[in-house]
Amino acid sequence: MERLTAGWRRTEVRGGREWNVQPVSEAQAVKAYLCPGCGLDVEPGVAHLVTWRADGVLGDAADLAARRHWHTHCWRIGTL
C-alpha cells in the first residue's frame, strides 16, 4: 500500500469525486492491465497512471483495492 501512495501522487477532481492519481514509469510497469478508458491492455513497459478514490466511504484499503490502471491519454480525455 505504501508503494502506491508514495512518489508523485496527486489528487484530482473528476465527476464530482476526488481521485488519487499515481504515475507509473516504464520501468515500474511490469504487468499488463485493462484500461477502463479504452478497454485495451496497458502493456508492460508502458508508462501509465494508477487511480483510486480519495474520498471513498469504505476507507483507504477499500479504495486501493478498487484502483485501476489507465493509459495516460485515456485518463486525460476520459469521463467518469
C-alpha positions in Angstrom: 0.0 0.0 0.0 2.8 2.4 0.9 4.4 1.8 -2.5 1.3 3.1 -4.3 0.9 6.2 -2.1 4.5 7.4 -2.3 6.1 9.4 -5.1 4.4 11.8 -7.4 0.8 11.1 -6.4 -1.6 13.9 -6.8 -5.3 14.4 -6.2 -7.7 15.4 -9.0 -11.5 16.0 -9.0 -13.4 14.2 -11.7 -17.1 13.6 -11.9 -17.6 15.4 -8.6 -15.3 12.9 -6.8 -11.7 13.1 -5.6 -9.2 10.7 -7.1 -5.6 9.9 -6.3 -3.5 9.7 -9.4 -0.2 8.0 -9.3 2.1 7.9 -12.3 3.8 4.6 -13.2 7.1 4.8 -15.1 8.1 2.5 -18.0 10.5 0.7 -15.6 7.8 0.2 -12.9 5.2 -1.2 -15.4 5.8 -4.9 -15.3 2.3 -6.3 -15.7 -0.5 -5.9 -18.2 -3.7 -4.2 -17.0 -7.0 -3.5 -18.7 -7.5 0.3 -19.2 -11.1 1.2 -18.2 -11.0 4.2 -20.6 -10.5 2.3 -23.9 -10.8 -1.3 -22.9 -7.4 -2.2 -24.3 -4.4 -3.5 -22.4 -1.9 -1.2 -20.7 1.1 -3.3 -21.8 4.2 -4.0 -19.6 6.8 -1.3 -20.2 4.3 1.4 -21.0 4.1 4.4 -18.6 0.6 4.9 -17.3 -1.5 6.1 -14.4 -3.0 4.3 -11.4 -6.1 5.9 -10.0 -8.2 5.3 -6.9 -10.9 7.2 -5.0 -9.6 9.7 -2.5 -13.0 10.2 -0.8 -14.5 6.8 -0.6 -16.6 6.0 2.4 -15.2 2.5 3.0 -11.7 3.7 3.7 -8.3 3.8 2.2 -7.8 0.0 2.0 -11.1 -0.5 0.0 -10.3 2.4 -2.3 -6.8 1.0 -3.0 -8.3 -2.4 -3.7 -10.5 -0.8 -6.3 -7.7 1.0 -8.1 -7.4 1.0 -11.9 -4.6 1.4 -14.3 -5.2 3.9 -17.2 -3.3 4.9 -20.3 -2.3 8.5 -19.6 -4.2 9.7 -22.7 -7.3 7.8 -21.7 -7.3 9.4 -18.2 -6.9 12.9 -19.7 -9.8 12.6 -22.1 -12.0 10.2 -20.0 -15.1 10.9 -18.1 -16.1 9.1 -15.0 
